[in-house]
Amino acid sequence: MSDINISQVLQNAILATDANKRSEAENQLNGLLNSNFHEYLRLLTNTLADENERTEVRMLAGLGLKNQLTAKDERTKQARANRWIELETEAKKQIKETALKALLTEDTRVANSVAQLVAAIADIELPRSEWPELMSIIVENTKADKPVNVKRASLLTIGYICETADPLNAGVVSQANGILIAIVQGAQASEPSKIVRLTAINALVNSLEFIRYNFEREGERNFIMQVVCETTQADDPELQASAFGALAKIMSLYYPYMSVYMERALYGLTVSGMQSSNEKVACMAVEFWSTVCEEELEIALQKEEYAETGTAAEDLTSYNFALVAIQDVLPTLLTLLTRQNEDAEDDSWSVAMAAGACLQLFAQNTGNYVVQPTLQFVEGNLTGPTWRNKEAAVMAFGSILDGPDREQLKVLISQALQPILQLMQDESLHVKETVAWCLGRIADLVIDAIDINQHLPAVIQAVVQGLADHPKVSTNCCWTLINLMEQLCANGSQLETTPMSQYYETLVPTLIELSGSEENEYSARTSAYETLATLVYYSSNDVMPIVNQVASEVLNRLEATIQMQQHVETAEEKANLEELQSSILSLLTNVIRRAGLEVSAVSDNLMELFLRLLQAQENNALIEEDIFIAISSIATAIEKGFVKYMDAFLPFLVAALQNIESPVCNTAIGLIADISHSLGDGILPYVPNLINILGAALMNQNIKRDLRPIILSCFGDIASSIGEHFLPYLEVVMNICASAQSLQVEDGSIENLDYILTVRESVLDAYVGIIGGLHSHPEAIFPYTQQVMDFLLSVYSDINMSSSDTVSRSAVGILGDLALMFPNGEIKQIYTQDWVTQFIKSTRSNPSFQQSTKDTARWAREQQKKQLSL
């Protein structure tokens, strides 16, 4: 294999028109990679260095090297980084020297791939304080006297480095000065090359988190802002758009510093940018104001959260930029709503779309201040001369329904609803699509504005008309119906009738017909199924005969899809069929849930169908999850009666549990919990095997980390279901919980913080199930009481957990349960500790908690008092 003509193989891999030839070349490359990694790197490096090679071959060589240093999957990425670290110093040196030299090439496409390679190496070495000369070389390459191609490629490299690196890593942050110098050199107005300036501005966007310390220094911050603001006034629209994008990113990261710049320049620059005739420039200027609103909404939300916990929020200041600028920005946004795409089927992002999204944020942020100007615009355009006026008016009205005073909105909606409904008959697809969207917004956000007797019949009539229209209109009409059901029929399944009952005879046949389409253009078919599923879920008793008709129809359709699988030939046909099966299964699952125990009469047929469907699937088929969820609904409905299906279903369940790389594994673990609750001790014959499989999964080093907390929670579900029969597994599971509750955050990333929080919540779930299941065996629990109490103390001390309603209810519930288990004072000392009293008290008095949580806390307090009286 060392005699391989690497140039020819790379050429075949990327340029060969014959698929077999391409496949053979790829196999040769993979064979070399697996048999002789060092030789593979050497050959690719030599090819990259050869300036006489074809562009495509050098590109592929550079990307081939880069791909051996990084990966999307975190485990693979780390393994490749470790392999690079262990590589001989001389080999690494040759690759880096070759890359830096190739970065100087005049061939743009080769330089682009090399920039990615340099960034991949930097991503490994800079955090380790290696390759210290890199940044000085890059900075040197960006000096004014360097060729344009060199400056562009070097700035592109910086952008890639900042895009992938960890902004919290000291080794990378230490390079911030060099990064900033290079970017500013390239971005200044004195730089004659547009492409260099553009690349520099884009690199700045990626680098903003790394240059935090520079940005906190006023002099450097002023210079950065000057460069970006000047670029918004460049002659080239692409440069202007990138500069406004940079300003939006700066606002999102550095809002507290922005007051002086808003006053001096940004108000005027951005409003002027919004009025640009260039679509991209106007969109990015609008995006700036969307970012302003998002930041101010986040500040308001954080202040509310601090207020709830009684914590001071001194460092949270809103400058109300949006409110201050509303007289200039709002009229501009409203005008921009008329700059829609000409083609109604063109979904590419437009200025009008950006303006609509920004108007929604303005409404949330400034409340009633948007109402009067928007209403004036609506009144002036709703009966306007063109479709653009009418569509913009409806879009404006629908965009301000979240934020202003609800009572004021109810009055406005009652006045505007009839004229808006009439536009469902408009000739313009643009108008009808937006009308259907606006109705959905009203149903979702201000449902009490729709009078059940006065308005609802007309709304339903318009929706039914829309369902028969273009797929874009019918999809929005489906969303409107879903919102109407959720808002008007929340407890429908417990009632004899609902406000929507009288419309089932019209809606269900219409949706059945729409869902029977062979096409799924604009997700119209999927939306029809989702709407049917919602109608079933919230159905009251008086419409159950109609629901049963739905069940009969979808069963026939699901049966038909099994036959269709045999005739699928293309990937597109397969995806279309899987989407259809997924929609049918979701609807059928809701039918089963709604029918409850009555489904026992047909459960044999259903399970036979589901097992056949599982049998017909290829490995990792997308609908496996949907089938498992449907089976779970049967188990929940018929409870102990599900045991007769366990032997037939178990092989599929075990296969899914062992397939830890597939999402279906997550669903399968959840299904074990459901089956455990349904069968109770009827699951006992299967527990040893299931526990072993779950334990093996936990021990597997390659397990996806999001599976671990699901498994922990599942242990609690099994324990609560089988009671004393869980004793043989108690020690092992409690040791696993002890290890899990002591996990610490590796770094400050939100992703890792969320993961630790999820793990801790799953430990809590496990303890709830175990203590509940073994409540009659206090002697088994006693050795672990301190472990559990230490954990509960950590829950109380963690504001993210103790401020959660469900977490607090479970935690104080355990405090009460343990007190009840030990009535003779064996653990009395624990209940004398102040944190126990405070935890129960704060849970009982939290105004945002549900009554059931407060009741649990009161009960726990009674149990604590009994302990203290012993």
C-alpha atoms as one frame of an Amber mdcrd trajectory, in Angstrom:
protein
   0.000   0.000   0.000   2.980   2.356   0.482   3.478   2.279  -3.299   0.094
   3.895  -3.766  -0.148   6.762  -6.258  -1.782   9.089  -3.773  -2.289  11.848
  -6.321  -4.242   9.593  -8.672  -6.263   8.095  -5.843  -7.252  11.545  -4.531
  -8.097  12.626  -8.048 -10.347   9.611  -8.511 -11.976  10.148  -5.125 -13.064
  13.690  -5.932 -13.252  13.916  -9.727 -14.080  10.485 -11.128 -17.459  10.402
 -12.879 -17.696   6.653 -12.408 -19.206   5.907  -8.969 -17.373   2.574  -8.766
 -14.072   4.327  -9.394 -14.811   6.888  -6.681 -15.786   4.141  -4.259 -12.601
   2.184  -5.028 -10.487   5.290  -4.397 -12.211   5.955  -1.084 -11.615   2.349
  -0.058  -7.929   2.679  -0.938  -7.616   5.814   1.176  -9.397   4.192   4.113
  -7.244   1.088   3.738  -4.069   3.155   3.933  -5.417   5.162   6.854  -6.223
   2.032   8.844  -3.074   0.108   7.967  -0.424   2.828   8.151  -1.580   6.095
   9.672   1.851   7.724   9.596   2.306   6.925   5.911  -1.170   8.259   5.214
  -0.258  11.590   6.834   3.099  11.721   5.028   1.588  11.166   1.588  -1.179
  13.709   2.127   1.314  16.262   3.464   3.576  15.814   0.432   0.591  16.180
  -1.879  -0.525  19.356  -0.147   2.991  20.770  -0.477   3.205  20.034  -4.222
   2.303  23.281  -5.982   2.189  21.476  -9.338  -0.723  19.294  -8.238  -4.290
  19.971  -9.333  -6.297  22.283  -7.095  -8.872  19.622  -6.242  -6.193  17.118
  -5.235  -4.419  19.566  -2.923  -7.761  20.600  -1.437  -8.672  17.014  -0.667
  -5.229  16.378   0.823  -5.657  19.351   3.172  -9.165  18.323   4.182  -8.030
  14.715   4.594  -5.391  15.833   7.085  -7.865  18.100   8.875 -10.442  15.317
   9.178  -7.958  13.167  11.074  -7.648  15.859  13.747 -11.268  16.632  14.518
 -14.815  15.242  14.402 -18.377  16.247  15.257 -18.678  13.462  17.811 -16.912
  14.568  20.997 -15.425  11.149  21.821 -14.027  10.702  18.324 -12.680  14.246
  18.364 -10.864  13.639  21.651  -9.433  10.335  20.401  -8.076  12.037  17.287
  -6.627  14.871  19.350  -4.847  12.346  21.580  -3.503  10.556  18.506  -2.077
  13.848  17.210  -0.534  14.660  20.590   1.235  11.282  20.605   2.527  11.684
  17.044   6.276  12.110  16.594   7.401  15.715  16.950   9.127  15.692  13.575
   5.998  14.498  11.770   3.888  17.185  13.420   6.483  19.822  12.607   6.495
  18.863   8.925   2.696  19.013   8.683   2.546  22.417  10.406   5.320  23.887
   8.254   3.676  22.552   5.103   0.324  23.985   6.158   1.681  27.441   6.928
   3.531  27.523   3.613   0.444  26.327   1.711  -1.572  29.047   3.405   0.377
  31.547   1.273  -0.808  30.013  -2.019  -2.617  32.162  -4.543  -5.077  29.322
  -5.109  -8.071  30.398  -3.007  -9.685  26.973  -2.745  -6.478  25.336  -1.527
  -5.959  28.162   0.976  -9.505  27.640   2.288  -8.869  23.969   3.069  -5.458
  24.754   4.578  -7.016  27.391   6.843  -9.271  24.662   8.252  -6.248  22.387
   8.741  -4.258  25.051  10.618  -7.286  25.777  12.804  -7.735  22.067  13.584
  -4.120  21.802  14.733  -4.448  25.027  16.728  -7.575  23.699  18.389  -5.460
  20.898  19.850  -2.186  22.698  20.517  -3.073  26.227  21.671  -4.942  25.030
  24.803  -1.770  23.051  25.636   0.358  26.204  25.181   2.004  24.620  22.132
   2.744  26.133  18.723   3.511  29.513  20.376   4.853  30.981  17.127   1.585
  30.467  15.237  -0.153  33.696  16.144   2.884  35.882  15.520   3.176  34.321
  12.041  -0.526  34.925  11.381  -0.301  38.536  12.594   2.736  39.110  10.384
   0.761  37.714   7.441  -1.981  40.321   7.913   0.248  43.400   7.704  -0.681
  46.002   5.131   2.235  45.226   2.790   1.371  41.539   2.441  -0.391  40.198
  -0.688  -4.183  40.120  -0.602  -4.344  36.319  -0.794  -2.031  35.953   2.211
  -3.981  38.426   4.331  -7.312  36.822   3.417  -6.157  33.251   4.139  -4.606
  34.250   7.463  -7.728  36.072   8.618  -9.833  33.133   7.513  -7.640  30.913
   9.670  -8.214  33.162  12.681 -11.935  32.951  12.088 -11.813  29.156  12.008
  -9.633  29.012  15.138 -12.068  31.191  17.087 -15.085  29.319  15.749 -13.989
  25.958  17.164 -11.874  26.835  20.212 -13.067  27.133  23.809 -13.224  30.842
  24.751 -12.685  29.934  28.410  -9.395  28.147  27.792  -6.483  30.211  29.112
  -4.109  28.901  26.437  -6.356  30.245  23.685  -7.365  33.459  25.456  -3.673
  34.284  25.868  -3.572  34.749  22.086  -6.344  37.383  22.164  -4.013  40.352
  21.579  -2.560  38.784  18.450  -6.001  37.833  17.215  -7.296  41.371  17.703
  -4.284  43.034  16.078  -4.619  40.850  12.988  -8.360  41.447  12.677  -8.181
  45.213  13.140  -5.364  45.443  10.582  -7.572  43.714   8.051 -10.870  45.416
   8.887  -9.826  49.078   8.818 -11.105  51.389   6.098  -7.500  51.928   4.992
  -7.398  48.301   3.760  -7.940  48.544  -0.022  -9.156  44.976  -0.537 -12.854
  44.319   0.015 -12.328  40.565   0.451  -9.708  41.146   3.156 -11.989  43.533
   5.050 -14.918  41.130   4.729 -12.879  38.195   5.992 -11.598  40.317   8.880
 -15.105  41.396   9.949 -16.304  37.792   9.808 -13.283  36.734  11.872 -14.123
  39.479  14.376 -17.600  37.996  14.867 -16.048  34.620  15.724 -13.402  36.178
  17.976 -15.616  38.405  20.129 -15.777  35.938  23.023 -11.966  35.574  23.047
 -11.215  39.273  23.187 -13.421  39.893  26.236 -10.567  41.402  28.276  -9.644
  43.673  25.368 -13.268  44.749  24.991 -13.539  45.584  28.669 -10.766  48.182
  28.234 -12.342  51.434  27.048  -9.600  52.478  24.641  -9.530  49.160  22.814
 -13.318  48.930  22.870 -13.642  52.374  21.308 -11.255  51.400  18.532 -13.106
  48.142  17.799 -16.447  49.934  17.703 -15.017  52.661  15.453 -13.746  50.107
  12.946 -17.074  48.235  12.868 -19.187  51.406  12.652 -17.032  52.719   9.799
 -17.549  49.446   7.973 -21.341  49.871   8.099 -20.765  52.898   5.852 -18.564
  51.072   3.329 -19.436  51.295  -0.364 -19.917  47.542  -0.640 -23.270  46.126
   0.621 -21.728  42.798   1.611 -19.294  44.611   3.890 -22.120  46.702   5.334
 -24.218  43.608   6.071 -21.304  41.862   7.799 -20.645  44.946   9.905 -24.281
  45.115  11.072 -24.033  41.397  11.871 -20.934  42.123  13.943 -22.786  44.878
  15.808 -25.589  42.431  16.620 -23.086  39.942  18.021 -21.368  42.696  20.022
 -24.736  43.728  21.460 -25.499  40.144  22.493 -22.167  39.752  24.298 -21.484
  43.240  25.601 -24.842  44.949  26.181 -23.701  46.655  29.446 -21.073  48.635
  27.494 -23.345  49.796  24.675 -25.078  52.877  26.111 -22.534  55.449  24.972
 -22.254  53.937  21.484 -26.032  53.848  21.047 -26.245  57.551  21.807 -23.341
  58.553  19.611 -23.811  56.372  16.564 -25.750  53.117  16.648 -29.296  54.524
  16.710 -28.732  56.462  13.511 -26.552  53.896  11.756 -28.907  51.001  12.298
 -32.113  52.849  11.371 -30.379  54.027   8.213 -29.218  50.465   7.564 -32.768
  49.145   7.938 -33.847  51.498   5.167 -31.190  50.209   2.759 -32.442  49.014
  -0.615 -30.113  46.034  -0.290 -31.968  43.057   1.221 -29.030  41.642   3.143
 -27.996  44.989   4.623 -31.551  45.775   5.746 -31.979  42.257   7.222 -28.795
  42.497   9.268 -29.674  45.987  10.531 -33.076  44.647  11.621 -31.285  41.726
  13.261 -29.396  44.251  15.392 -32.673  45.497  16.899 -33.942  41.954  17.363
 -30.791  41.293  19.376 -31.360  44.441  21.454 -34.856  43.231  22.345 -33.646
  39.718  23.133 -31.023  41.062  25.512 -33.483  43.371  27.275 -36.069  40.596
  27.573 -33.412  38.319  29.075 -32.439  41.008  31.601 -36.101  41.448  32.595
 -36.486  37.680  32.976 -33.376  37.398  35.129 -34.598  40.233  37.326 -37.888
  38.393  37.848 -36.038  35.210  38.778 -33.820  37.088  41.232 -36.869  38.759
  42.754 -38.558  35.384  43.274 -35.545  34.101  45.175 -34.984  37.355  47.073
 -31.541  37.827  45.518 -30.184  41.250  44.572 -29.684  41.923  40.858 -27.402
  44.942  41.034 -25.365  43.985  37.966 -28.467  43.706  35.759 -29.285  47.044
  34.162 -31.553  47.553  31.179 -30.989  50.775  29.263 -34.332  50.344  27.452
 -32.691  50.951  24.089 -35.748  49.606  22.233 -38.164  51.893  24.067 -35.941
  54.932  23.590 -35.714  54.265  19.847 -39.284  53.119  19.269 -40.420  56.281
  17.490 -37.754  55.774  14.815 -37.459  51.989  14.685 -41.123  50.944  14.823
 -42.338  52.940  11.784 -39.361  51.598   9.838 -40.174  48.013  10.811 -43.806
  48.438   9.792 -42.801  49.842   6.416 -40.390  46.950   5.865 -43.275  44.487
   6.276 -44.340  45.434   2.736 -41.040  44.205   1.248 -42.171  40.583   0.939
 -40.802  38.034  -1.514 -42.720  38.248  -4.793 -43.254  34.497  -5.027 -45.485
  33.158  -2.231 -43.657  29.828  -2.362 -40.267  31.475  -1.899 -39.409  30.843
   1.764 -35.961  32.438   1.656 -35.402  34.930   4.463 -36.616  38.383   3.464
 -36.586  41.862   4.969 -40.308  41.502   5.666 -39.748  38.262   7.589 -36.923
  39.848   9.597 -39.121  42.858  10.339 -42.012  40.644  11.472 -39.755  38.696
  13.825 -38.313  41.944  15.196 -41.803  43.443  15.665 -42.779  40.426  17.774
 -39.746  41.023  19.994 -40.517  44.758  20.226 -44.040  43.900  21.376 -42.721
  41.569  24.074 -40.108  44.090  25.147 -42.037  47.378  25.091 -45.615  46.158
  25.606 -48.365  48.712  25.078 -46.030  51.188  23.371 -46.243  49.253  20.093
 -50.035  49.117  19.970 -51.123  52.542  18.684 -48.543  52.956  15.893 -49.178
  49.378  14.749 -52.954  49.831  14.761 -52.613  52.945  12.603 -50.559  50.917
  10.153 -53.099  48.062  10.180 -56.039  50.406   9.597 -54.244  52.094   6.721
 -53.285  48.870   4.964 -55.847  46.145   5.780 -58.052  47.193   2.882 -55.103
  48.499   0.870 -54.785  48.462  -2.927 -52.281  45.581  -3.184 -51.707  42.196
  -1.605 -48.520  43.606  -0.075 -50.497  46.126   1.980 -53.053  43.573   3.182
 -50.499  40.892   4.037 -48.299  43.408   5.896 -51.301  44.650   7.893 -52.271
  41.139   9.002 -48.628  40.309   9.775 -48.315  43.471  11.885 -51.485  42.682
  13.825 -50.449  39.090  14.506 -46.975  40.188  15.589 -48.073  42.357  18.539
 -50.277  39.805  20.330 -47.632  38.844  22.887 -46.547  41.648  25.195 -49.214
  44.379  25.357 -51.993  44.381  27.953 -54.278  41.384  27.447 -57.524  43.269
  28.081 -56.578  45.897  25.534 -55.734  43.183  23.018 -59.097  41.460  23.547
 -60.927  44.629  22.537 -58.719  45.128  19.486 -59.102  41.515  18.350 -62.881
  41.589  18.671 -62.869  44.645  16.390 -60.354  43.330  13.848 -61.334  39.649
  13.707 -64.144  39.918  11.140 -62.158  41.951   8.563 -59.213  39.559   8.992
 -61.436  36.482   8.533 -62.825  37.930   5.308 -59.302  38.002   3.891 -59.272
  34.192   3.930 -61.156  34.593   0.647 -58.512  36.876  -0.849 -56.968  35.864
  -4.162 -53.423  36.216  -2.831 -51.715  33.181  -1.330 -49.472  35.534   0.651
 -52.511  37.066   2.344 -54.339  33.793   3.078 -51.232  32.158   4.536 -50.656
  35.083   6.893 -54.343  35.242   7.872 -54.193  31.556   8.891 -51.006  32.277
  10.866 -52.605  35.291  12.561 -55.641  33.215  13.606 -53.264  30.681  15.117
 -51.530  33.437  17.077 -54.854  34.734  18.407 -55.900  31.213  19.442 -52.548
  30.598  21.101 -52.034  33.897  22.905 -55.399  35.596  23.478 -57.983  32.822
  23.275 -60.492  34.685  25.452 -60.819  37.279  22.670 -62.644  34.632  20.617
 -66.212  34.544  21.898 -67.437  30.941  21.677 -70.861  31.945  20.395 -70.119
  35.120  18.490 -66.711  34.481  16.903 -65.855  30.765  17.011 -68.273  29.605
  14.254 -66.789  32.131  11.809 -63.235  31.170  12.808 -63.974  27.474  12.220
 -65.608  28.263   8.882 -62.515  30.195   7.765 -60.225  27.424   8.973 -62.186
  24.713   7.132 -61.977  26.830   4.000 -58.232  27.191   4.523 -57.736  23.461
   4.990 -58.865  22.961   1.405 -56.521  25.665   0.102 -52.807  25.677  -0.764
 -50.633  23.463   1.539 -49.024  26.548   3.116 -52.475  27.815   4.125 -53.725
  24.422   5.315 -50.603  23.900   7.456 -51.241  27.173   9.305 -54.937  26.318
   9.641 -53.941  23.040  11.288 -51.798  24.973  13.742 -54.789  27.220  14.498
 -56.970  24.194  15.241 -54.328  22.684  17.518 -54.176  25.948  19.483 -57.963
  26.168  19.698 -58.166  22.623  21.065 -55.385  23.153  23.612 -56.871  26.417
  24.872 -60.591  25.609  24.804 -60.570  21.883  25.628 -57.705  21.409  28.090
 -59.728  18.951  30.208 -61.772  17.634  27.310 -61.234  13.948  28.011 -62.876
  14.380  31.424 -65.942  16.237  30.118 -69.176  15.251  28.419 -68.823  18.020
  25.843 -66.543  20.945  24.911 -66.918  24.151  22.873 -65.284  22.305  19.932
 -67.474  19.186  20.022 -70.055  20.491  17.576 -67.370  20.989  14.915 -65.931
  17.436  14.979 -68.358  16.190  12.324 -66.995  18.793   9.913 -63.343  18.910
  10.971 -62.531  15.210  11.282 -63.611  14.141   7.751 -61.823  17.173   6.290
 -58.612  16.294   8.128 -58.936  12.586   7.291 -59.111  13.526   3.616 -56.177
  15.941   3.898 -54.049  13.377   5.764 -54.769  10.826   3.033 -52.769  12.771
   0.470 -49.850  10.996  -1.185 -47.827  14.200  -1.021 -46.583  16.074   2.030
 -45.896  19.457   0.477 -45.033  22.080   3.112 -45.743  19.368   5.743 -49.480
  19.673   5.086 -50.107  15.944   5.540 -48.022  15.766   8.714 -49.878  18.792
  10.087 -53.236  17.151   9.336 -52.207  14.058  11.306 -50.945  16.197  14.206
 -54.259  18.040  14.255 -56.244  14.786  14.240 -54.062  13.551  17.103 -54.869
  16.734  19.041 -58.607  16.407  18.353 -58.441  12.836  19.671 -56.377  13.730
  22.743 -58.769  16.489  23.888 -61.968  14.756  22.763 -64.926  14.769  25.152
 -67.256  11.814  25.658 -69.897  13.016  23.199 -67.510  12.722  20.213 -66.048
   9.291  21.036 -68.003   7.604  18.188 -66.159   9.910  15.756 -62.840   9.126
  17.478 -63.518   5.406  17.027 -64.021   6.007  13.305 -60.619   7.700  13.223
 -59.087   4.653  14.914 -60.541   2.294  12.336 -59.254   4.401   9.444 -55.696
   4.801  10.745 -55.384   1.103  11.554 -56.162   0.320   7.936 -53.637   2.908
   6.800 -50.901   1.531   9.057 -51.565  -1.981   7.773 -51.262  -0.683   4.200
 -47.857   0.906   4.911 -46.390  -2.477   5.840 -47.240  -3.683   2.353 -45.816
  -0.464   0.868 -42.411  -1.141   2.489 -41.845  -4.003   0.072 -42.055  -1.644
  -2.911 -39.857   1.199  -1.666 -36.890   1.727  -3.971 -35.386   5.198  -3.480
 -34.195   7.027  -0.380 -36.843   9.682  -0.996 -39.610   7.076  -1.091 -38.280
   5.549   2.123 -38.196   8.913   3.920 -41.732   9.709   2.745 -43.021   6.345
   3.963 -41.288   6.649   7.353 -42.756  10.120   7.825 -46.214   8.759   6.999
 -45.830   5.802   9.385 -44.567   8.110  12.133 -47.614  10.381  11.712 -50.023
   7.438  11.770 -48.384   5.956  14.866 -48.521   9.266  16.734 -52.234   9.550
  15.973 -52.854   5.929  16.920 -50.964   6.427  20.195 -53.343   9.238  21.142
 -56.337   7.086  20.206 -55.058   4.352  22.539 -54.434   6.806  25.369 -57.893
   8.290  24.962 -59.580   4.890  24.861 -57.801   3.735  28.033 -58.785   0.320
  29.348 -61.343  -0.067  26.549 -58.445  -0.718  24.176 -58.149  -4.204  25.739
 -60.736  -5.410  23.232 -58.375  -4.778  20.313 -54.980  -4.863  22.030 -54.150
  -8.287  20.546 -54.622  -6.938  17.033 -52.676  -3.782  17.831 -49.699  -5.612
  19.330 -49.642  -8.089  16.468 -49.527  -5.151  14.044 -46.822  -3.306  16.013
 -44.640  -6.416  16.271 -44.974  -7.020  12.534 -43.997  -3.427  11.952 -40.924
  -3.829  14.170 -40.000  -7.029  12.372 -40.137  -5.224   9.033 -37.741  -2.447
  10.053 -34.075  -2.154   9.189 -31.585  -1.442  11.977 -31.903   2.085  13.410
 -35.073   2.809  11.439 -36.481   6.190  12.412 -39.945   4.876  13.293 -38.744
   2.360  15.884 -39.137   5.064  18.515 -42.699   5.774  17.401 -43.589   2.074
  17.565 -42.148   1.826  21.080 -44.140   4.869  22.187 -47.314   3.316  20.772
 -46.566   0.062  22.617 -45.978   2.076  25.778 -49.455   3.569  25.415 -50.926
   0.051  25.273 -48.997  -0.985  28.394 -50.248   2.084  30.239 -53.833   1.502
  29.072 -54.234  -2.201  29.863 -51.811  -2.315  32.826 -51.257  -5.865  34.109
 -52.885  -7.283  30.985 -49.742  -6.326  29.050 -47.835  -9.249  30.561 -49.125
 -11.627  27.866 -47.183  -9.684  25.232 -43.875  -9.547  27.091 -42.328 -12.734
  25.720 -43.031 -11.768  22.120 -41.941  -8.163  22.623 -38.873  -8.786  24.800
 -36.395  -9.565  21.945 -37.166  -6.199  20.319 -36.872  -4.393  23.661 -33.533
  -6.045  24.473 -32.138  -5.287  21.009 -33.077  -1.617  21.426 -31.541  -1.447
  24.919 -28.279  -2.883  23.621 -28.154  -0.463  20.695 -26.727   2.345  22.820
 -25.745   4.475  19.824 -29.350   4.789  18.638 -31.988   7.227  19.944 -34.361
   4.259  20.226 -32.314   3.147  23.251 -33.513   6.235  25.153 -37.102   5.399
  24.283 -36.646   1.746  25.243 -35.390   2.707  28.714 -38.424   4.935  29.182
 -40.606   2.044  28.054 -39.166  -0.176  30.801 -40.316   2.438  33.316 -43.807
   2.490  31.802 -44.071  -1.297  31.704 -42.829  -1.524  35.303 -45.605   0.784
  36.490 -48.172  -1.131  34.454 -47.180  -4.668  35.444 -46.073  -4.061  39.022
 -44.595  -7.301  40.299 -45.692  -8.898  37.018 -42.420  -7.660  35.573 -40.382
  -9.714  38.062 -39.450 -12.563  35.660 -37.842 -10.024  33.346 -36.114  -7.814
  35.904 -32.771  -9.673  36.260 -32.140  -9.538  32.521 -33.225  -5.909  32.212
 -31.170  -4.785  35.215 -28.107  -6.553  33.811 -28.530  -4.867  30.431 -28.980
  -1.436  32.025 -25.976  -2.005  34.277 -23.833  -3.097  31.334 -24.871   0.029
  29.455 -23.801   2.216  32.386 -20.408   0.502  32.474 -19.893   0.909  28.723
 -17.293   3.636  28.165 -18.795   4.460  24.770 -22.286   5.126  26.118 -23.813
   8.483  25.189 -23.816  10.456  28.380 -27.479  11.459  28.065 -28.393   7.782
  28.610 -26.906   7.668  32.111 -29.512   9.851  33.853 -32.339   8.042  32.040
 -31.061   4.709  33.353 -30.755   6.085  36.899 -34.372   7.258  36.815 -35.412
   3.891  35.422 -33.878   2.110  38.426 -36.209   4.156  40.619 -39.222   3.188
  38.500 -38.337  -0.507  38.725 -37.806  -0.277  42.490 -41.147   1.418  43.094
 -42.870  -1.266  41.021 -41.333  -4.439  42.489 -40.874  -3.340  46.102 -38.904
  -5.755  48.267 -37.826  -7.721  45.217 -35.473  -4.835  44.462 -33.365  -5.651
  47.541 -30.798  -7.785  45.640 -29.960  -4.757  43.487 -30.065  -2.110  46.216
 -26.369  -1.926  47.106 -25.169  -1.694  43.510 -27.737   0.937  42.547 -27.131
   3.049  45.662 -23.391   3.000  44.938 -24.123   4.189  41.399 -26.287   6.983
  42.819 -23.544   7.977  45.267 -21.089   8.267  42.397 -23.566  10.198  40.247
 -24.502  12.712  42.957 -20.843  13.581  43.497 -20.240  14.480  39.834 -18.665
  17.906  39.434 -18.777  20.277  36.473 -15.654  19.857  34.340 -15.925  23.405
  33.046 -18.372  26.271  33.160 -20.100  25.505  29.858 -23.900  25.632  29.836
 -23.985  22.187  28.246 -22.056  20.608  31.125 -24.008  22.512  33.773 -27.263
  21.279  32.239 -25.935  17.732  32.156 -24.948  17.772  35.837 -28.384  19.175
  36.681 -30.059  16.373  34.708 -27.945  13.731  36.459 -28.822  15.128  39.877
 -32.521  15.179  39.024 -32.276  11.540  37.927 -30.580  10.628  41.230 -33.524
  12.254  42.981 -35.928  10.196  40.840 -34.031   7.038  41.745 -34.163   7.817
  45.481 -37.900   8.563  45.312 -38.563   5.207  43.651 -36.241   3.199  45.871
 -37.455   4.689  49.161 -41.057   4.379  48.053 -40.611   0.787  46.934 -38.792
  -0.269  50.094 -40.857   1.732  52.604 -41.580  -1.469  54.561 -37.864  -2.324
  54.773 -36.313   0.540  56.748 -33.431  -1.688  57.828 -32.316  -1.923  54.171
 -32.518   1.838  53.654 -30.901   2.823  56.981 -27.245   2.414  55.838 -27.905
   4.909  53.068 -29.812   7.596  54.963 -26.765   9.845  55.375 -25.972   9.505
  51.675 -29.514  10.528  50.786 -29.558  13.412  53.268 -26.230  14.741  51.984
 -27.755  14.746  48.547 -30.911  16.535  49.704 -28.760  19.182  51.383 -26.979
  19.751  48.073 -30.382  20.047  46.352 -31.462  22.668  48.890 -28.196  24.569
  48.388 -28.497  24.587  44.589 -30.806  27.403  43.484 -31.327  25.723  40.098
 -32.803  22.686  41.843 -34.540  24.127  44.888 -36.386  26.667  42.725 -37.909
  23.838  40.674 -41.447  22.852  41.652 -41.100  19.153  40.803 -37.624  18.832
  42.317 -38.677  20.459  45.597 -41.811  18.333  45.802 -39.778  15.139  45.393
 -37.062  16.265  47.798 -39.306  17.292  50.688 -41.388  14.188  49.957 -38.304
  12.079  50.669 -37.741  13.997  53.917 -41.267  13.062  54.974 -40.985   9.454
  53.772 -37.747   8.808  55.664 -39.192  10.314  58.841 -42.174   8.005  58.488
 -39.946   4.961  57.941 -38.049   5.488  61.199 -40.685   6.263  63.868 -38.384
   5.323  66.748 -35.949   8.199  66.316 -33.108   6.335  64.597 -32.454   9.333
  62.337 -33.898  12.054  64.582 -30.628  13.968  64.630 -30.943  14.727  60.921
 -34.267  16.491  61.449 -32.798  18.882  64.003 -30.610  20.456  61.332 -31.637
  23.945  60.272 -31.444  23.285  56.519 -34.201  20.651  56.783 -36.566  23.151
  58.389 -35.635  25.887  55.931 -36.020  23.598  52.894 -39.508  22.536  53.946
 -40.458  26.112  54.865 -39.228  27.668  51.581 -41.031  24.974  49.577 -44.253
  25.493  51.501 -44.170  29.276  51.051 -42.965  29.541  47.435 -45.787  31.383
  45.597 -44.847  29.900  42.215 -45.158  26.265  43.387 -48.266  24.171  42.809
 -50.628  23.481  45.675 -49.709  19.786  45.624 -46.076  20.729  46.263 -47.047
  22.982  49.178 -49.242  20.208  50.589 -46.324  17.786  50.380 -44.160  20.289
  52.258 -46.801  20.683  54.984 -46.991  16.920  55.349 -43.186  16.710  55.513
 -43.202  19.363  58.241 -45.644  17.258  60.287 -43.340  14.264  59.944 -40.367
  16.391  61.002 -42.264  17.563  64.098 -42.976  13.948  65.038 -39.260  13.155
  64.767 -38.349  16.128  66.942 -40.869  15.087  69.592 -39.348  11.628  69.994
